[in-house]
Every structure is written in C-alpha cells, then in structure tokens.
Amino acid sequence: MSDANLLILLSTLSTGLILGAIFSLVAAGVTIVYGCVWLPNTSNGQFFLLAALVAWSFTSSMGWSSLAASIAVLLLGLLLAMLLELVLIRRLYDTPNRNIAYFVVTLGLTQIMSGIFSLTYAKWSDQFSLPPIIEGLTMLGPFPISNNRLLVMAVSLGVLALLFTLLRYHPYGRALRAVFQNREAAALRGVNVTAIYKLSFVLGSSIIFLGGILFALAYSFDLTVAWTMSITAFAIMIIGGPGSVLGALVVGMIFGFTQAIVSIFASPTAATFSYLGAMLVMLLFRPNGLFKR
C-alpha cells in the first residue's frame, strides 16, 4: 500500500473512531433517559452545546486549563441535572402520556437555550475551540494524530465500557433494565421506580455534558452543532433501539465512520448529513431498531 493510500486509511479510521465514540456516548445518554423515564429530550443538543460553551468560557475568559474547565463543567452539569429533575422532570412522572408532555417541555427548553446562546455567544464569536489537554503528536506510520484527540477517543471508549459494565453487572443496572422492560413488573418486584427515574435522568444528562466537552476538545465548533447533535443522537437511538446502550455504540460507530468516509472522499458539507442516508438504509431492513428491547 502506498503512503498516500495509507494516510487516507489511517485518517478515515482515526476520524471515524473519534466521531463514532462521541456520537455513541451522547446517544447512550439519550437512550438511557428515554428508555427508562420515557423522556424524549429534544434539548439534548443544547445541553451538549452548553457544556462546550461553558468550558470555552472558563478557558478563554478566566484562563483555566482545559482539564480544570472540563472537571468544573461536569460538576456543574451534575448539579444542573439534579436541579432539573427536582424542579421540573419529576413533576411529570405520573402524567398520562408523559412522553408528549416531556417533548413539549424540552422543546421549550431548546428554544429558550438557543435564544440565550444567540444573544450571548453568537455576538462574541462564530467559532469556538478548547486548548488541548495534552500537547504533541503521535505518528501512526506516516500519519500524525494529535495526542489530545487520542485522549478524547480513549476517554469516550473508556466511559462507554464503564457504562456497559454498570448496566450489565451492577444492581442499579439490573434495576434499570427491569424498568426498561416493564415498569409495573419492576415495581411489583420491589424496584424503587422513582429513584431509578432520577438516577437515569442524572446519569444520562451527565453523559451528554461529557460528550459536549470531549467534542470541544477534539474539534472546533459553532452554535449549529447543537441541532446537528440533537438529530444525530435521536437517529442513533431510534436505529439502535430505545434503551439499548449496545445499539447506541454500534450505530454511533457506523454514523461516525460514514461521516468520516464521506468527508474525506466527497466533502465536509455532504458529510454533515451523510449519516441520515445510512439511517434510512438501516431502517429499511430493521424498522424496529437493530437492538430493540
């Protein structure tokens, strides 16, 4: 294989793995919340963007390192998720057709947050990025890849592995799967469904915040990334199967590699919607999702 072809191959693999890992991570957060709470969180893209923008504010305005900013944003995101669950989300747990109520509420949050970002961050800049946590490059044969992106990929895949282990082997994970499958039966077997709802919302939201930070560390971004990620996460959840973290991982990787291949061999513009074509093809063969629970 020539050096040129090897460069293309390694570039496709690295970009596909990084994008796929981030897509999978965010979609896992969305599918946990939807599968357990039955909450179609249309504001997930705005929370994704919020994490990235707040981290950018800490580094650019306050002079913090990206690592310190990332830790601070994760802690603030955890507190925000707990506050939202306490003030807003839990009030609708017993509402008939609560998925529709949640859809309307989170759609309102989306519009409010989008307006706030347009009135503030849009006036400061049209492109944002975080300084790298780790400097330098690593050579994969003739292909250079930044150590910072390698760190992002490792953290994304590591968190996905921990999440899969948690849901598979931990008592919370078993209770969560029971609620996924049958809420009434889980309650009859002694599962505290309300507590599982709370934990799932906080866990899923925190994962989305983490995805926003990792994306900002790996790539520059603008305000439109919120809408792109919102559509992408929902598409991955639908195809992978609501409530299936494994489905989010598999489909997220497919989407990541699809976007990477199209970006390299066609154009970055076409790559931003290429995964929708992959979505349509997969739905033709598995309209109920690849890993329906």
N, C-alpha and C positions, 0 to 999 in steps of 0.2 A: 504494500500500500504506500502511495506517495505521501510526502509530508503534507501536501495540500489537502488530500483526502482525509488524512489522519487528523489534521486540525479541525476540519469540518465535523468529523465524527465525534471528537472529544468535546468540541463546542456544543454540539447538539446534546450529548449525554449530560454534560455539566449543567447546561441551562434547563434541560428537561427535568433533571433531578431536583434542582433548587426550586423551580416554579411548581413542580408536582408536589414536593414536600410541603410548601407553603399552602398551596391550594387544598391539599389533603387535610392539613392541620385546621384551617379555617372551616372547611366543610365538616370536619369531625365535631367541632364546637357547635355548629348549626344543627347537625343531625342529632346530637345528644339532647339539645334543648327541645327540638321538635318531637323527637321520638318519645321523650319522657313527658314533657309538660304539654305537648301538643300545641306548641307556640311557634307559628311561622314568623320568625323575627326578621321582618323586612328591613330593619335598621342595622343588621349585622355589618353591612358595608360601611356605614357611618361610624360604628364603633371601631372597626378596623382602621379607618382613616383617623379617627380621634386619637388612638394610641400613637400612630405615627407622627401626627402633628404635635402632640404634647411632648413627645420625646425630642422632636426637632426644636421646639421652643426652649426646652431645658438646655440643649447643647448650643444653640445659636444665641440665645438671649442671656442665659445665666452662666455659660461657659462650662457646663458639666461635661464629663466624658460620656460617651455613648453607653458605656456599661452602667454608670450610675443613673443615667436618664432612663435606661431600659428597666432597671430594678424599681425605680420610683414609679414609673408608669404602670408596671404590673401591680404594685401595691395599691396605687390609686384606682386602677381598673377593678381590682378585687373589691375595694370599698364601694365603688360606684355600682357594681353588680349587686352587692348585698343591699345597698340602699334602694335600688330599683325594685328588687324583689320584695322588699319590705313595704315600700310605699305604693307600688303600682301593680306588679305582677301577681302577687298572692291574692289581691282583691278580686281577681277574676277566675281563681281556681275552680270555684263551684258554679260558674256562669254557664248556662246551657249554650252549646255551640261556641265555646270559648275560643276556638281557633279563629273564628271570624272576628270576635272582639279583639283578640290579640293582634290580628292582622291590621285592623283599623288603628289600634293604639300605636303599634310600632311604625305604621306608615306615617302617622302624625309625628312621631319622634324623628323619623327620617327627614321629613320636610323641615322641621324646626332646626335640626342639626345642620342640614345642608344650607339653610339660610344663614345661620350663625357663621359657618365656615366661609361663605361667600362675602359676608360683611367684614370679616376679620382677616383671615389668612390669605384670601384671594387678593387683598389690597397690598399685602406685603411681598408676595412672590407668586410666580406661576409654576415654579419647580422647587421641590424640597428634597433634601437628602441628609442622611446622618453620617458623620465621620466614622471611619471603620474602628472597630474594637481592636482588631489585630492588623498591623501593617504587613506589607510584603506580599510576595507571590510564591506560588508553588508550581514547579514545572511538571506537567504530566506529559512526558515525552517532549514534543515540540510546542505543546500548548500551555500557555501561562494562565493560571487561575488565581484570583486573589485569595489570600488566607481568610479574609473576612467572609467571603461567600462560602468557603468551605466550612467555616464555623456556623454560618446560618443553616447550611444543609445538615450538618451534624446535629445541631440543636433541634431542628424540625423533626428529623427522623428519630432522634432520641426521645423527644416528647411523645411522638406517635407510638413508639414502642412501649413507653411507660403507661400511656393511656390504654393501649390494648391490654397490657398486663393487668392494670387496675380493673378494667371492666370484665376481664376473664376470670381472675382468681380472687380478688378482694371481696369481702362480704357486701360492701357498697355496690360493687359491680354486679354481683348476683341479684341484689335487690333492684338495681336499676334495670337489669334485663327483665326481671319479673314484671316491673311496671311497664316496660316497653311492650311486653307481650299481652298482658291482661291486668289492667289496673285493679279491677274488682277482685279478681282472684288473689292478687298480691296483697291487697288489704285484708282479705279473709285469712291469709296465712301469717298475719302479724306484721307486715311491712308498713312502716310509717310513710304513707304515700306523700303526705305534705312535706315531710322532711326531705324525701328523695327529690321532689319537685324543686325545692330550694337549692339543694346541693347541685342538682343538674344544671339549673339556670346559672348559678355562680361559676361552676366549672366550665360550662360551655362558653359563657361570656369571657372568662379569663383566657381561654384558649384563643378566642377571636382577637383579643387585645395583643396576645403574644404574636399571633400571625401578622398583625399590623406592624409591630416593632421589627420583626425579622424581615419583612418585605422592605421596610425603610432602610434597614442596614444593608440589604443586598442591592437595591435599585433606587434610582431617583424616582419621584412620584409627583403627581399633581392631584387636584381635588376630584378629578373624574375617576380615580381608582376606586372610590367608594362604590360607585354604581357598577363598575366592572366586577368587583369582587362580590358584591351582593348577588348579581346574576349568576356568576360562576359558582358560588357556594351553593345556591339553591339548585342549580343544574346538577352539580355533583351529588347532592343529597337525593334528588329525585331518581337519578340513574343508579346510584349505588344502593338505594333503598333506605327510606327514612328509619333512623335508629341504628343503622349499621355502620360502625366505625371502619370495619374492613372494607365495606363498599366505598366509603369516603376515600380511603387510602388508595384502592385500586383505580377508581375513576379519576381521582385527583392526579395520579401519576400519568394516566392516559391523556388528560387535558394538558398537563404540563409539557409532555413530550410533543403533543400535537402543536401547541403554540410555539415551542422551540423549533420544530422542523419547518413550520410554515414561515417563521420569522427569518430563518437562515436561507431557505431556498426560494421564498417568494418575497414577502415584505413584512415589516413590523406592523403596518396598518392592518393587513389581512390577518396577521396572527392574533390580533385582539378579539376577533370573532370566529376564528377557525374552530375553536373547541365546540361552538354551537353546532357545526356540521357533524363533529364526532358524536355529540349528544343525540342528534336526530338519527344517526345510523344505529347507535346502540338501542335507542327506544324502539326502533323498527323491529328488532329481534327480541328485546326484553322490555315490553311496555310497562311492566310492574316493577322494574328495577332489577339490577343484577343480583342483589343480595337481599331480597325482600324478607322481612322478618314476619 
